[in-house]
Each structure stands twice: as structure tokens, then as C-alpha cells.
Amino acid sequence: MQEEINLLEEKINLLVNKVTNMKSEAQTVVPDLYEAKEEIKMLKAKIAEATVKIENLLAQIP
């Protein structure tokens, strides 16, 4: 019985360690995700501007 309890304790400790590691990783990944989303917004805006400029130039071609 004691052996089973010890094994269960080891498994619980492993689980706690994994959860702790995942929380730590999430703290670094989440800000990176927000930064990437902002960069995507900026790039989409630049693409939209370039599209308008190209359309205007094409409209000027006889």
C-alpha cells in the first residue's frame, strides 16, 4: 500500500512540475502572440496601402 502511495506521490509531483513549466512558458508565449498579432495588423495595413497605390497607378495607364 505504501508503495502505491509513493508512486502516486511521484506522479502528482511530475504533474505539478509540468503544470508549473507550462505556466512559465505561457507567460513568455502570450506576449509574443500579442506582438505577432500587432505586426500582422501593421503588415495588412501596409498591403492595403500598396494595393491602393498600385490600383491608382494602373488607372493612370491609358
C-alpha positions as CSV (number, residue, x, y, z in Angstrom):
1,M,0.0,0.0,0.0
2,Q,2.8,2.4,0.9
3,E,4.5,1.7,-2.4
4,E,1.3,2.6,-4.3
5,I,1.1,5.9,-2.3
6,N,4.7,6.7,-3.1
7,L,4.1,6.0,-6.8
8,L,1.0,8.2,-6.7
9,E,3.0,11.0,-5.0
10,E,5.7,10.8,-7.7
11,K,3.1,11.1,-10.4
12,I,1.5,14.0,-8.7
13,N,4.8,15.8,-8.3
14,L,5.5,15.2,-12.0
15,L,2.1,16.7,-12.9
16,V,2.7,19.7,-10.7
17,N,6.1,20.3,-12.3
18,K,4.6,20.0,-15.8
19,V,1.9,22.5,-14.9
20,T,4.4,24.9,-13.4
21,N,6.5,24.7,-16.6
22,M,3.6,25.2,-18.8
23,K,2.5,28.3,-16.8
24,S,6.0,29.7,-17.1
25,E,6.1,29.0,-20.9
26,A,2.7,30.6,-21.3
27,Q,4.0,33.8,-19.6
28,T,6.6,34.1,-22.4
29,V,4.4,32.9,-25.3
30,V,1.4,35.1,-24.7
31,P,3.2,38.5,-25.0
32,D,4.9,37.1,-28.2
33,L,1.5,36.2,-29.6
34,Y,0.1,39.7,-28.9
35,E,3.2,41.2,-30.6
36,A,2.8,39.0,-33.6
37,K,-0.9,40.0,-33.9
38,E,0.1,43.6,-33.8
39,E,2.7,43.1,-36.5
40,I,0.2,41.2,-38.7
41,K,-2.2,44.2,-38.4
42,M,0.5,46.6,-39.4
43,L,1.5,44.5,-42.4
44,K,-2.1,44.1,-43.5
45,A,-2.4,47.9,-43.4
46,K,0.8,48.3,-45.5
47,I,-0.6,45.8,-48.0
48,A,-3.8,47.7,-48.2
49,E,-2.0,50.9,-48.8
50,A,0.2,49.3,-51.5
51,T,-2.9,47.8,-53.2
52,V,-4.5,51.3,-53.4
53,K,-1.3,52.8,-54.8
54,I,-1.0,50.1,-57.4
55,E,-4.7,50.4,-58.4
56,N,-4.2,54.2,-58.8
57,L,-1.1,53.7,-61.0
58,L,-2.9,51.1,-63.1
59,A,-5.9,53.5,-63.5
60,Q,-3.5,56.1,-64.9
61,I,-2.2,53.8,-67.7
62,P,-4.0,54.6,-70.9
